[in-house]
Amino acid sequence: MNQTGGPIDFYEDIRLRAYATRIGAGGSKEISTLEHGAYAIGAADVNGALLFCRNIGQGDLRKMRYVIRVVDDPASCR
């Protein structure tokens, strides 16, 4: 779920930024591959500036009920 004020590119693996999923402002997408294992997720604005990133595992996903809310938090990438 994109809770930023503009469109984002969501990455299931921040190292593979070429395979982004575009999510409009306030929009959401269902990504079925985020079900098992661990991920280095990230999101960037349309200019490529990172807004959010986090290492997340299957246990974290279960606690969040498999919903990732992306907020504008570039400090999470440092």
Secondary structure, 3 states (H helix, E strand, C coil): CECCCCCEEEECCCCCHHHCEEECCCCCCCCCCCCCCEEEEEEEECCCCEEEEEEEEHHHHHHCCCCCCECCCHHHHC
